[in-house]
Amino acid sequence: MKTLILQRHAKAEKDGDDDLCRPLTPGGLSDAAIQGETLRQLEIYPELILHSHAMRARQTAEIMAVKLELSQGYTVEDCALYNCDSSELMTMIRNLPEDVDSVLIVGHNPAVEIVADSLGPSGFGHFRPSEAAVYCFDSVEWRSIAPRDCTGNRFLPKPE
């Protein structure tokens, strides 16, 4: 069984000359911590956290790892997550290491919400900052995951 968590990075500052360097807002920092705690309460522990090289995605991933009590080696930066489209994101998912059964991907819209909508029996719509979807697949291989293939899913809305 494979578990995939797709999460949009938490809320970032709007201003900044360099989009890659926008940090999380105080609310974004809090939301990322709450989402990490939510996964912990649900006993969903990713073996690997992938995030883009944008500061807001890295901060979200690092906070999630702390709340999930994961060691630093669990987070991996992948620059391709920053500007990827939905087909590229699906390719990344299908190319995940087969010895890893549970992965959290912290990325960006529109790719995150498009892939999230394609995987479950019904879509979740627009992903606001920090929102996540958890998918379970009976498949034992990432490369065989296909749209509408999940056997269970859960949406984690933005903390209010």
Backbone as numpy.savetxt, mean C-alpha at the origin, in Angstrom:
# Nx Ny Nz CAx CAy CAz Cx Cy Cz
-1.49 -19.15 0.22 -2.34 -17.97 0.22 -1.44 -16.73 0.22
-1.85 -15.73 -0.54 -1.14 -14.46 -0.62 -2.05 -13.35 -0.10
-1.44 -12.38 0.59 -2.16 -11.20 1.08 -1.47 -9.97 0.53
-2.28 -9.09 -0.09 -1.77 -7.84 -0.65 -2.51 -6.69 -0.01
-1.76 -5.72 0.49 -2.35 -4.49 1.02 -1.89 -3.37 0.10
-2.85 -2.70 -0.52 -2.55 -1.53 -1.36 -2.96 -0.29 -0.58
-2.03 0.63 -0.40 -2.32 1.84 0.37 -1.82 3.06 -0.36
-2.66 4.08 -0.37 -2.21 5.38 -0.85 -1.47 6.04 0.30
-0.39 6.74 -0.01 0.37 7.45 1.02 -0.57 8.37 1.81
-0.18 8.70 3.03 -0.98 9.60 3.87 -0.86 11.04 3.35
-1.66 11.93 3.92 -1.77 13.31 3.44 -0.44 14.06 3.57
-0.05 14.69 2.47 1.21 15.43 2.41 0.95 16.93 2.29
1.97 17.70 2.63 1.92 19.15 2.45 1.67 19.45 0.97
0.89 20.49 0.70 0.57 20.83 -0.69 1.67 21.63 -1.36
2.35 22.45 -0.60 3.35 23.34 -1.18 4.71 22.65 -1.25
5.46 23.09 -2.21 6.82 22.57 -2.35 7.24 22.60 -3.80
8.47 23.00 -4.02 8.99 23.07 -5.38 9.22 21.68 -5.97
9.55 20.74 -5.13 9.87 19.39 -5.59 8.82 18.42 -5.04
8.01 17.86 -5.92 6.94 16.95 -5.49 7.47 15.77 -4.69
8.66 15.30 -5.02 9.23 14.16 -4.31 9.54 14.46 -2.85
9.72 15.73 -2.52 10.17 16.11 -1.18 9.05 16.57 -0.26
7.80 16.44 -0.68 6.70 16.90 0.17 6.51 15.94 1.35
6.64 16.46 2.59 6.47 15.61 3.78 4.99 15.46 4.14
4.73 14.52 5.01 3.37 14.36 5.53 2.99 15.53 6.41
1.71 15.86 6.39 1.18 16.86 7.32 1.08 16.21 8.70
0.86 17.02 9.76 0.63 16.41 11.07 -0.54 15.41 11.05
-1.60 15.75 10.32 -2.73 14.82 10.19 -2.34 13.56 9.44
-1.50 13.70 8.41 -1.02 12.54 7.67 -0.17 11.62 8.52
0.67 12.20 9.36 1.48 11.40 10.29 0.58 10.59 11.22
-0.46 11.25 11.72 -1.41 10.58 12.62 -2.19 9.49 11.89
-2.67 9.79 10.69 -3.44 8.80 9.92 -2.61 7.56 9.60
-1.34 7.75 9.24 -0.48 6.60 8.94 -0.32 5.73 10.19
-0.16 6.37 11.34 -0.02 5.61 12.59 -1.30 4.84 12.90
-2.44 5.47 12.69 -3.72 4.79 12.95 -3.90 3.61 12.01
-3.56 3.78 10.73 -3.71 2.67 9.78 -2.77 1.51 10.14
-1.57 1.83 10.58 -0.65 0.78 11.03 -1.21 0.03 12.22
-1.77 0.78 13.15 -2.39 0.17 14.34 -3.60 -0.68 13.93
-4.36 -0.22 12.95 -5.52 -0.98 12.47 -5.08 -2.33 11.90
-4.04 -2.32 11.07 -3.54 -3.60 10.54 -3.07 -4.51 11.67
-2.41 -3.94 12.67 -1.94 -4.75 13.80 -3.11 -5.37 14.55
-4.16 -4.57 14.78 -5.35 -5.10 15.47 -6.03 -6.20 14.66
-5.97 -6.08 13.34 -6.55 -7.10 12.46 -5.61 -8.30 12.28
-4.44 -8.21 12.91 -3.41 -9.25 12.82 -2.97 -9.49 11.37
-2.82 -8.39 10.65 -2.30 -8.43 9.28 -0.89 -7.85 9.32
0.08 -8.72 9.16 1.48 -8.33 9.26 2.20 -8.61 7.94
2.46 -7.57 7.16 3.18 -7.80 5.91 4.61 -8.26 6.18
5.08 -9.14 5.32 6.47 -9.58 5.39 7.39 -8.60 4.67
6.79 -7.76 3.83 7.54 -6.81 3.03 6.68 -5.57 2.83
7.30 -4.39 2.95 6.62 -3.13 2.63 7.40 -2.47 1.51
6.74 -2.26 0.37 7.32 -1.54 -0.76 6.74 -0.14 -0.79
7.58 0.84 -1.06 7.10 2.22 -1.15 7.89 2.96 -2.21
7.30 4.03 -2.73 8.01 4.84 -3.71 9.08 5.67 -3.00
9.89 6.35 -3.79 10.95 7.17 -3.21 10.48 8.57 -2.84
9.19 8.86 -3.03 8.65 10.15 -2.58 8.65 10.18 -1.05
9.01 11.31 -0.48 9.10 11.43 0.98 7.81 11.01 1.67
6.66 11.41 1.11 5.37 11.10 1.75 5.09 9.60 1.78
5.49 8.88 0.74 5.30 7.43 0.72 6.28 6.75 1.67
7.52 7.23 1.68 8.53 6.66 2.58 8.11 6.87 4.04
7.65 8.09 4.38 7.22 8.35 5.76 6.04 7.46 6.14
5.08 7.32 5.23 3.92 6.46 5.50 4.38 5.03 5.77
5.25 4.51 4.92 5.74 3.13 5.07 6.50 2.95 6.37
7.34 3.91 6.71 8.14 3.81 7.94 7.25 3.83 9.18
6.23 4.68 9.17 5.31 4.74 10.31 4.53 3.43 10.42
4.07 2.92 9.28 3.35 1.64 9.28 4.24 0.54 9.86
5.50 0.50 9.46 6.43 -0.52 9.95 6.62 -0.42 11.46
6.72 0.80 11.97 6.87 0.98 13.42 5.63 0.48 14.15
4.46 0.86 13.68 3.21 0.44 14.33 3.00 -1.06 14.25
3.50 -1.67 13.19 3.39 -3.12 13.03 4.54 -3.87 13.71
5.44 -3.09 14.32 6.59 -3.64 15.03 7.46 -4.50 14.12
7.68 -4.00 12.90 8.53 -4.69 11.94 9.92 -4.08 11.98
10.93 -4.87 11.72 12.29 -4.34 11.71 12.51 -3.52 10.44
13.58 -2.73 10.45 13.85 -1.81 9.35 14.02 -2.52 8.01
14.51 -3.73 7.99 14.74 -4.46 6.76 13.48 -4.85 6.01
12.32 -4.61 6.61 11.06 -4.98 5.97 10.61 -3.97 4.93
11.16 -2.76 4.95 10.73 -1.74 4.00 11.75 -1.61 2.87
11.23 -1.54 1.65 12.07 -1.45 0.46 11.55 -0.33 -0.42
12.46 0.55 -0.82 12.10 1.65 -1.70 12.17 1.19 -3.15
11.14 1.52 -3.92 11.11 1.18 -5.34 10.70 2.43 -6.11
11.65 3.05 -6.78 11.40 4.30 -7.51 10.31 4.14 -8.56
10.14 2.95 -9.09 9.14 2.72 -10.14 7.72 2.94 -9.63
7.50 2.87 -8.33 6.15 3.08 -7.79 5.69 4.53 -7.89
6.61 5.46 -8.09 6.25 6.88 -8.07 5.37 7.29 -9.25
5.75 6.94 -10.44 4.99 7.37 -11.63 4.38 6.21 -12.40
4.27 5.06 -11.78 3.77 3.90 -12.54 2.28 4.03 -12.84
1.87 3.40 -13.92 0.44 3.32 -14.20 -0.08 2.00 -13.65
-1.36 1.75 -13.82 -1.97 0.57 -13.21 -1.42 -0.74 -13.79
-1.13 -0.78 -15.08 -0.59 -2.02 -15.65 0.82 -2.27 -15.14
1.60 -1.22 -14.97 2.95 -1.38 -14.41 2.88 -1.84 -12.95
1.91 -1.32 -12.19 1.75 -1.75 -10.80 1.35 -3.22 -10.74
0.45 -3.65 -11.61 0.08 -5.07 -11.64 1.28 -5.95 -12.00
2.12 -5.48 -12.91 3.33 -6.22 -13.25 4.25 -6.33 -12.04
4.39 -5.24 -11.28 5.21 -5.28 -10.06 4.65 -6.30 -9.07
3.33 -6.33 -8.92 2.69 -7.28 -8.00 2.97 -8.71 -8.46
2.81 -8.95 -9.75 3.04 -10.31 -10.28 4.51 -10.73 -10.21
5.40 -9.76 -10.05 6.83 -10.07 -9.95 7.35 -10.05 -8.52
6.45 -10.00 -7.55 6.89 -10.04 -6.15 7.57 -11.37 -5.86
8.49 -11.39 -4.90 9.16 -12.66 -4.56 8.16 -13.71 -4.08
8.24 -14.89 -4.65 7.27 -15.95 -4.32 7.39 -16.45 -2.88
8.55 -16.25 -2.26 8.72 -16.70 -0.88 8.11 -15.73 0.13
7.57 -14.61 -0.35 6.90 -13.63 0.49 5.40 -13.80 0.29
4.67 -14.01 1.37 3.22 -14.25 1.27 2.36 -13.04 1.55
2.91 -12.00 2.17 2.12 -10.83 2.55 2.92 -9.57 2.28
2.34 -8.66 1.47 3.05 -7.45 1.05 2.14 -6.23 1.20
2.72 -5.15 1.72 2.08 -3.83 1.76 2.78 -2.97 0.73
2.01 -2.39 -0.19 2.55 -1.46 -1.17 1.98 -0.08 -0.87
2.87 0.87 -0.58 2.47 2.26 -0.33 2.82 3.05 -1.58
1.78 3.49 -2.29 2.00 4.15 -3.56 1.13 5.37 -3.75
0.82 5.65 -5.00 0.18 6.89 -5.40 -1.01 6.61 -6.32
-1.97 7.52 -6.28 -3.06 7.50 -7.26 -2.54 8.06 -8.57
-3.10 7.71 -9.68 -4.28 6.87 -9.84 -4.00 5.36 -9.84
-2.74 4.95 -9.92 -2.44 3.52 -10.05 -2.99 2.70 -8.89
-2.83 3.18 -7.65 -3.29 2.42 -6.49 -4.79 2.17 -6.56
-5.57 3.22 -6.80 -7.02 3.01 -6.79 -7.51 2.22 -7.99
-6.86 2.34 -9.13 -7.27 1.57 -10.31 -7.01 0.08 -10.09
-5.83 -0.26 -9.59 -5.52 -1.67 -9.32 -6.42 -2.19 -8.21
-6.63 -1.39 -7.17 -7.51 -1.82 -6.07 -8.91 -2.11 -6.59
-9.41 -1.26 -7.46 -10.75 -1.49 -8.02 -10.81 -2.74 -8.88
-9.69 -3.10 -9.50 -9.70 -4.25 -10.40 -9.59 -5.59 -9.68
-9.06 -5.61 -8.48 -8.77 -6.88 -7.82 -9.96 -7.51 -7.12
-10.78 -6.70 -6.50 -11.88 -7.25 -5.71 -13.14 -7.46 -6.52
-14.14 -8.07 -5.88 -15.41 -8.31 -6.55 -16.16 -7.02 -6.88
-15.91 -5.99 -6.10 -16.49 -4.67 -6.39 -15.46 -3.63 -6.00
-15.45 -2.53 -6.72 -14.45 -1.50 -6.48 -14.72 -0.69 -5.22
-13.68 -0.03 -4.75 -13.80 0.83 -3.58 -13.89 2.30 -3.95
-13.74 2.63 -5.23 -13.82 4.02 -5.65 -12.53 4.77 -5.39
-12.66 6.08 -5.25 -11.51 6.96 -5.08 -10.81 6.68 -3.75
-9.49 6.55 -3.79 -8.69 6.35 -2.59 -8.19 7.71 -2.10
-8.67 8.11 -0.92 -8.16 9.32 -0.29 -6.81 9.00 0.36
-6.04 10.03 0.70 -4.76 9.77 1.36 -4.92 8.87 2.58
-4.04 7.91 2.70 -3.92 6.90 3.77 -4.90 5.75 3.66
-5.84 5.79 2.73 -6.78 4.67 2.60 -6.09 3.45 2.02
-6.58 2.29 2.42 -5.95 1.04 2.01 -7.00 -0.03 1.75
-6.60 -1.01 0.97 -7.44 -2.19 0.72 -6.58 -3.42 0.94
-7.18 -4.40 1.59 -6.49 -5.67 1.88 -7.16 -6.76 1.05
-6.35 -7.52 0.32 -6.86 -8.59 -0.54 -6.20 -9.90 -0.16
-6.99 -10.96 -0.11 -6.48 -12.32 0.11 -6.72 -13.12 -1.16
-5.73 -13.89 -1.53 -5.79 -14.71 -2.74 -5.46 -16.15 -2.38
-6.23 -17.09 -2.90 -5.93 -18.50 -2.69 -4.67 -18.91 -3.45
-4.32 -18.10 -4.42 -3.15 -18.39 -5.25 -1.89 -18.50 -4.38
-1.03 -19.40 -4.75 0.24 -19.52 -4.05 1.36 -18.83 -4.82
1.02 -18.22 -5.95 2.02 -17.54 -6.76 1.53 -16.14 -7.12
2.37 -15.15 -6.87 2.02 -13.78 -7.23 1.77 -13.66 -8.73
2.56 -14.37 -9.52 2.47 -14.22 -10.98 1.13 -14.65 -11.55
0.35 -15.41 -10.78 -0.95 -15.87 -11.29 -2.13 -15.02 -10.81
-1.86 -13.97 -10.06 -2.95 -13.12 -9.57 -3.56 -12.34 -10.74
-4.89 -12.34 -10.78 -5.61 -11.67 -11.87 -6.75 -10.83 -11.30
-7.26 -9.86 -12.08 -8.40 -9.06 -11.61 -9.57 -9.93 -11.18
-10.24 -9.48 -10.15 -11.42 -10.13 -9.56 -11.09 -11.52 -9.00
-9.83 -11.75 -8.72 -9.34 -13.06 -8.31 -9.30 -13.25 -6.79
-9.53 -12.19 -6.03 -9.37 -12.31 -4.58 -10.50 -13.12 -3.95
-10.17 -13.78 -2.86 -11.16 -14.58 -2.14 -11.68 -13.86 -0.91
-11.10 -12.72 -0.61 -11.56 -11.91 0.51 -10.91 -10.55 0.43
-11.67 -9.52 0.78 -11.09 -8.19 0.77 -11.72 -7.33 1.86
-10.99 -6.30 2.23 -11.42 -5.38 3.28 -10.89 -3.99 2.93
-11.71 -2.97 3.16 -11.31 -1.60 2.90 -11.01 -0.92 4.23
-9.91 -0.19 4.28 -9.55 0.58 5.46 -9.68 2.06 5.12
-10.80 2.68 5.51 -11.02 4.08 5.15 -10.07 5.01 5.89
-10.01 6.23 5.40 -9.20 7.26 6.05 -9.70 7.44 7.48
-8.78 7.43 8.45 -9.21 7.65 9.84 -9.87 9.02 9.98
-10.92 9.07 10.76 -11.63 10.35 10.97 -11.34 10.89 12.35
